[in-house]
Amino acid sequence: MNCRVLVVDDDPTVSDVVRRYLEQEGYRVELVGDGLAALASVAADTPDLVVLDLMMPGIDGLEVCRRLRRQLPQLPVVMLTALGDEADRVVGLEVGADDYVTKPFSPRELVLRIRSVLRRSTASGAVPAPEAALLVDGDLTADTGRRIARLGGRALSLTTREFDLLAFLLRHPARAWSRAELLDKVWGWQFGDQSTVTVHVRRLREKIEIDPAAPRRILTAWGVGYRYERTPGHV
């Protein structure tokens, strides 16, 4: 496995428990206790994934995630939060977290979530079938081999999950997908908070739609979920 995970938490007890469980699964783990140290560590040596506590003194997890997303949009981030309210979880997803686990948490569940996020991230390096390598809808393209999406020739800054969601929808246009189905097909979860899908759709619309409030590509299928409509004149 040999994946390197950066754990950012100001509670040494939590950090130590997470480290022990991850090391038992074969991960290499680095621990830091605040946001500035996390940013410095990532700048010095980019990890394969960041486990990021939301509530920290100084620079909190939300701001760290914002900065990481600007610099490394595809770096996987799993957020730890003691805030169980859905609105607080959504904020974490809005700034770019790939997943979140609410404290108190099961270390085994955290490991499973990390494994799921990393599986999606590392699978992106696999060589796709030639016919599926480039997905095109008008001026929107997604190169699944190089993990690059472009709109009007301009590269889009997408997170790992945003790219996965876009590629999935481009491969399956016109069909309505429920949030539960998208959570399964794109995230690989048979359970989980479906607001994860809602937030990622909203973020993706902001990046590919002319008017995110009146989307023309990713449409809401009322009572079901979402469907992708290709640009007229393209098949």
N, C-alpha and C positions, 0 to 999 in steps of 0.2 A: 504494500500500500504506500508507505513512505510519504504520505501527504503531511504537510506542515500546517498546523492550526495555531493561530494567534488568539489567545483568550484574554479579553480585556474586562477586568472586574476589580473594583476596589475592595472587595471582601475576600481576604486571603483564604478563608475556609471554603467558600464557594469555588474559587479558582483551583484550589488543591483537589477538591472532589472531582471537578471536571477534568483536570489534568490526569488524575489516576485512571478514570474510566476511559479517556481517549487513548492513553498510552497502552492500556490493556487491549485495545482494539488495533494497535499497531501504528497509531498516529504519532508524529513528532509534535511536541507542544511547547509553545513559548508563552509565558505569563507576563502581563504588564498590568499596572494598577490604575492607570488614568488615561484620559484621551490624548494628551500630548505625547505620552510615551507610545501609545498605539500608532499614532501618525508617524512618529519617528521610526518605529520598528518596520512599518510597512514600506516607508521610503527607503530604508536600508536594505531590506530583503523581503520582497512581496511573498506573503504566505499563500497557501492554496485556499484558505478560508479563514474568516474572522468570526469569533464568537464575541459579541459585543454587549456589555451591560448597558441598559438604558440610563439608569440613574447613577451618575458619578459626579463628584465635585469638580468644579472648573468646567472644562468642556464636556458636556454630557454626550451620551451615545448617539442621540439624534444628530448633533452637529458633526461628530466624528463620521457618521455614516454619510452625511451630506458631502463632506470633503472627500471621502473615499470614492463616492460615486462620481464626483467631478474628475478625479484623477484616474481612477481604475473602474470604469463602469461595469466590467464583467467579474470583478472580484466578489466571490460569494460571501454574504454576510448573514449570520444568524443572530438575532437579537434576543437578549435575555431581559425580561422586564418583570418587575414586581407589580406592575399595573395591570389588573385583570380586565378593566373596562374595555369594551370593544373599540371605543373612540381612541383610546390610547394605543391599542394595538394597530389600528389603522394608520395612525400617525407614523409609526415605525415603518410600515409598508410603504407609505407615501414617500418617505425620504429614500427608499431604495433597498430596504432589507429584503432578503429572499425568503426568510422565514423568521418566526419568533417562537420562543418558549417562555411561558409565564411561570415566575417563581411563586411558591415553591414548586420545583420541577423534579421529575424522575430523571436521574442521570442517564438511564438506559433510553428514555424517550429522546433526550437531547442527542445521544449518539446516533439514534435512528434518523433523526432529522438532519444531522450533519452528513450522515452517509447518503441520504437521499439527495441533498443539495449537491454534494460532491459528485455523485453518480451522474447527475445531469450536466454538471460542469465539465467533468472529464470525458463524458461521452461525446461532448461537442467536438473533441479532437479526432473522433473517428472519421474515416474517409467515407462519405456518403455515396450512394449509387449515383452514377453520372447523370441520370435523368432527373435526379432529385437535388442536384447540387445547387442549382440556381432557380429560385422561385421568383416569378415576375408578375406584377400586376400594374400595368401602365408605367408610371415613373417610380414605382416602388419595387425594389428588389431585395431579396434576402439570399445571400451566398451562404449556404449551410456548411460548406467546407471550411471557409475562412471566418465564419461567424460575423459577417459584416452585412448590415442592412443599409440601403441608400434610398433617399427620397429626392428625386430630381437631381441625381448625381451627387448629392451631399450625404456623407456618412452620418448615420444616426447613432447617438450615444444611448445604447440599450443595455440594460442589465441582462444577466444570463437568463432569468425567467422571462423577461420581456421579449427577448429574441426567440426563446422557445415557444412562447405563446403566439407570436407573430408567424413563425414558420409553420406551426400547427394549423393556424387558421388559414394561411395561404394554401396549404395542402388540402384543406377540406372546405372549400367555399360553398356558400349557399345553405349548408346544413346548419340547423339550429342546435347548439350544444348547451346543456344545462351547466350551471356552475359546478355541480358535483362531478359531471363528466369531464370538464376541463381540469378540475383539481386532480382527477385520476390520470388523465391522458398527458397533461403537461407537467404536473408536479410529481406524479407517481404516488399520490396519497389516496388511500381508500377512506380516509377520515380527515377531518380538519375544518378550520374556519373558512367558510366559503367567501367571506369578505376579502380574503386574500386574492381571489379571482377578480372581484369587483374593483379592487384598488389597482391591480395590474392592468386591467382593461382601461381604466381611466388614465393611467400613466401612458399607456401605449397610444391611446387616442390623442393625447396631448402632443405626441411626437410624429404622428403620421396623418392626422386629419387637418384639413384647412381650418375647420371650425369644430373643435372638440365638443362643443355644446350641440352641434347638429351634425353628427358623424355620418359619413357616406360610405365608409368601408366597414368598420366594426359596428354593426347595428344591434340594438337591443331587441331580442325576440321576447316580447311581453309574455309573461307567465312561464317562460322556459329558461332563457339565458341570453346567449349572444350568437350571432352568425356573421360570417364575413361575406361581403358582396364585392365582387370584382368590378373594376372600373368599366363602364360601358364601352363596348368595342374590343374588349380583351377577354380571352378565354384561358 
